Amino acid sequence: MPMKRKTLEKAIKNEEKPEDEKLFLVLVIMLVIIVAGFIFAMNLRREPEKFSEVYIEKTLSEVNSNESFTAEFFIENHEKQETTYNYKVISSQETKTGKVTLKDEEKKSIKEEMLFPFPLNEKQQISIEVKKENNENEEEKFNLWFWVKVN
């Protein structure tokens, strides 16, 4: 009986060995497929991201009433095409609107003269809204603001 048991154990061990080799081979093939897929995905041609930048470089902190001051902001076009932007510069006293068309990679400084006709002795918000023309998506509207004290 002990002889039969050893023979049976050997038979079981011999049967498992080919299955282990098959499993190892399947894992290696899967790893090669995953690595090849990753390399393929990394080499796909991706379209460059399209975006616009709207920003303020510097602002005034105080202005005198009945004297004009300049509200200035910048627009940069990285949309990969010519793009038209509509803008508004809004204060408690007036709203200025305009439109500017920029070529791809072009940057433009927008300056609007503003006026507070009388002293307010408190800070006033100047808001700037910029939106790409023919774009109804509210998420793509740029909103900037700064505060000035009107003496």
C-alpha positions as CSV (number, residue, x, y, z in Angstrom):
1,M,0.0,0.0,0.0
2,P,2.7,2.5,0.7
3,M,4.1,2.0,-2.8
4,K,0.7,2.8,-4.3
5,R,0.5,6.0,-2.3
6,K,3.9,7.2,-3.5
7,T,3.0,6.4,-7.0
8,L,-0.3,8.3,-6.6
9,E,1.5,11.3,-5.2
10,K,3.9,11.3,-8.1
11,A,1.1,11.1,-10.5
12,I,-0.7,14.1,-8.9
13,K,2.5,16.1,-8.9
14,N,3.2,15.3,-12.5
15,E,-0.3,16.4,-13.5
16,E,0.0,19.8,-11.6
17,K,3.2,20.7,-13.3
18,P,1.9,21.1,-16.8
19,E,-1.1,23.2,-15.4
20,D,1.4,25.5,-13.6
21,E,3.3,26.0,-16.9
22,K,0.1,26.7,-18.7
23,L,-0.9,29.3,-16.1
24,F,2.5,30.9,-16.2
25,L,2.3,31.1,-20.0
26,V,-1.1,32.7,-19.9
27,L,0.1,35.3,-17.4
28,V,3.1,36.1,-19.6
29,I,0.9,36.5,-22.6
30,M,-1.5,38.8,-20.7
31,L,1.4,40.9,-19.5
32,V,2.8,41.3,-23.0
33,I,-0.7,42.3,-24.3
34,I,-1.0,44.9,-21.4
35,V,2.4,46.4,-22.1
36,A,1.8,46.5,-25.8
37,G,-1.5,48.2,-25.3
38,F,0.1,50.8,-22.9
39,I,2.9,51.5,-25.5
40,F,0.3,51.9,-28.2
41,A,-1.9,54.2,-26.1
42,M,1.2,56.4,-25.3
43,N,2.0,56.8,-29.0
44,L,-1.4,57.8,-30.2
45,R,-1.5,61.2,-31.7
46,R,-3.4,63.5,-29.3
47,E,-4.9,66.8,-30.4
48,P,-3.4,69.7,-28.5
49,E,-5.7,71.2,-25.9
50,K,-7.6,74.2,-26.9
51,F,-8.1,77.0,-24.3
52,S,-8.3,80.7,-23.7
53,E,-6.7,82.8,-20.9
54,V,-8.2,85.9,-19.3
55,Y,-6.4,87.6,-16.6
56,I,-5.5,90.9,-14.8
57,E,-1.9,91.8,-14.3
58,K,-2.2,94.8,-12.0
59,T,-5.0,96.9,-10.6
60,L,-5.4,100.3,-8.9
61,S,-6.4,100.2,-5.3
62,E,-7.7,103.9,-5.2
63,V,-9.2,106.3,-7.7
64,N,-10.4,109.8,-7.4
65,S,-14.0,110.7,-8.2
66,N,-14.7,112.6,-11.4
67,E,-11.3,111.4,-12.8
68,S,-11.2,108.6,-15.3
69,F,-9.1,105.5,-14.7
70,T,-8.3,102.6,-16.9
71,A,-9.5,99.0,-16.2
72,E,-7.1,96.7,-18.1
73,F,-7.2,93.0,-18.6
74,F,-5.6,90.5,-21.1
75,I,-7.0,87.8,-23.3
76,E,-4.8,85.1,-24.8
77,N,-6.2,82.8,-27.6
78,H,-4.9,79.2,-27.6
79,E,-8.0,77.8,-29.4
80,K,-6.0,76.7,-32.5
81,Q,-8.2,79.0,-34.6
82,E,-9.2,82.7,-34.8
83,T,-11.7,83.4,-32.0
84,T,-13.9,86.4,-31.2
85,Y,-14.5,87.3,-27.6
86,N,-17.3,89.6,-26.3
87,Y,-16.5,91.4,-23.0
88,K,-18.2,93.6,-20.5
89,V,-16.5,95.8,-17.9
90,I,-19.0,96.6,-15.2
91,S,-19.0,99.1,-12.3
92,S,-21.8,100.4,-10.1
93,Q,-21.8,103.5,-12.3
94,E,-21.5,102.2,-15.9
95,T,-21.0,99.2,-18.1
96,K,-18.7,99.1,-21.1
97,T,-19.0,96.4,-23.7
98,G,-16.8,95.4,-26.6
99,K,-15.6,92.7,-29.0
100,V,-12.1,91.6,-30.0
101,T,-11.0,89.0,-32.5
102,L,-7.7,87.2,-31.9
103,K,-5.7,84.9,-34.1
104,D,-4.4,81.7,-32.6
105,E,-1.6,82.3,-30.0
106,E,-2.3,86.0,-30.0
107,K,-2.5,88.1,-26.8
108,K,-4.3,91.4,-26.5
109,S,-4.5,94.0,-23.8
110,I,-8.0,95.4,-23.4
111,K,-8.3,98.9,-21.8
112,E,-11.5,100.6,-20.9
113,E,-11.8,104.1,-19.4
114,M,-14.1,104.1,-16.4
115,L,-15.4,107.0,-14.3
116,F,-17.0,107.4,-10.9
117,P,-18.6,110.9,-11.1
118,F,-18.8,111.5,-7.3
119,P,-17.0,110.3,-4.2
120,L,-18.4,107.1,-2.7
121,N,-15.9,106.7,0.2
122,E,-16.1,103.0,0.0
123,K,-14.7,100.2,-2.1
124,Q,-16.4,99.5,-5.4
125,Q,-16.2,96.3,-7.4
126,I,-15.1,96.4,-11.0
127,S,-16.3,93.2,-12.8
128,I,-15.0,91.8,-16.1
129,E,-17.0,89.2,-18.1
130,V,-15.5,87.6,-21.2
131,K,-17.2,85.0,-23.4
132,K,-16.3,83.4,-26.7
133,E,-18.7,84.6,-29.4
134,N,-21.4,82.1,-30.5
135,N,-20.9,80.0,-27.3
136,E,-24.0,79.6,-25.1
137,N,-22.1,77.4,-22.6
138,E,-22.2,79.4,-19.3
139,E,-19.3,77.4,-17.9
140,E,-17.0,78.9,-20.5
141,K,-17.6,82.4,-19.4
142,F,-14.7,84.1,-17.7
143,N,-15.5,86.3,-14.7
144,L,-12.8,88.5,-13.1
145,W,-13.2,91.3,-10.6
146,F,-11.2,93.7,-8.4
147,W,-12.0,96.4,-5.9
148,V,-11.1,100.1,-5.9
149,K,-11.7,102.8,-3.3
150,V,-13.3,105.9,-4.7
151,N,-12.3,109.1,-2.9
